[in-house]
Amino acid sequence: ATMAPAKKVVKKGGKAAPAAATKQTKTKSDPLFPARPRTTMIGGAIRPKGRDLSRFVKWPKYVRIQRQRAVLYQRLKVPPTINQFTKAIDKNKAMTVFSLLNKYRPETAAAKKQRIKETAAATASGGTPPARMAHQVKFGLKHVTTLIEDKKAALVLIACDVDPVELVMWIPTLCRKMDIPFMIVKDKARLGALVHQRTAAVVCLTDVSKEDQAQLKLLQDVAREQFNDNSDIVRKWGGGIMGLKTQAKLDKRAKAMAIEEAKKQASLGQV
């Protein structure tokens, strides 16, 4: 059996024992370090606007590699054969070139399949098969190389951002030797979209229709002037650009040497 709890006995004329008094600590507000209570409400974890934290972001490996490569291309001495791929044509010329090449885009795989079916059906029924495009853009590294060697290419476009660059590094030299006009354009994704691929390192035109002959001749002249016959692009090295800290240090050193030289000249003049 459970026993009833004992009752508190209070003596006559006495008082019950007081509960333990809570200690109240008075906090003094410091003007130098004001208290900022943390908010746990919705939106309290949003960082303030105006702070650029991109420097502290751990970027993916491919982003770090391409940024380091860009910095290395600035710091190191780049030979002319590789440096010429930084001299792509400007936006207006690129728009003119791609507007011409858009007229001669090759057929897609689905369109080719449909054309082959129609050709087979027409041949079986004794009709006339559908005609193929007379002129179209040629792509593929080996195919374009063969066309250049056979002097069948009329205008060659090379992407400026092919990786590794050794794949296309020798094509400008081959084009100069075979006297075929070429251009370096931005970029491999745009060339790839032209021929229904993700990327394309190099494309070329072999011929165009009569109404576009004048425009092709104009683009060939521009290519020869800017790339084929440009001796500066073959001789000029790239890179050698130091960082901001190194440039500031070198400027400071040059100023100190100039001041020292001026003092020396002044002392020699007084003597």
Secondary structure, 3 states (H helix, E strand, C coil): CCCCCCCCCCCCCCCCCCCCCCCCCCCCCCCCCCCCCCCCCCCCCCCCCCCCCHHHCCCCHHHHHHHHHHHHHHHCEECHHHHHHHCCCCHHHHHHHHHHHHHHCCCCHHHHHHHHHHHHHHHHHCCCCCCCCCCCCEECHHHHHHHHHCCCCCEEEEECCCCCHHHCCCHHHHHHHHCCCEEEECCHHHHHHHCCCCCCCEEEECCCCHHHHHHHHHHHHHHHHHHHCCHHHHHCCEECCCCHHHHHHHHHHHHHHHHHHHHHHHHHHHC
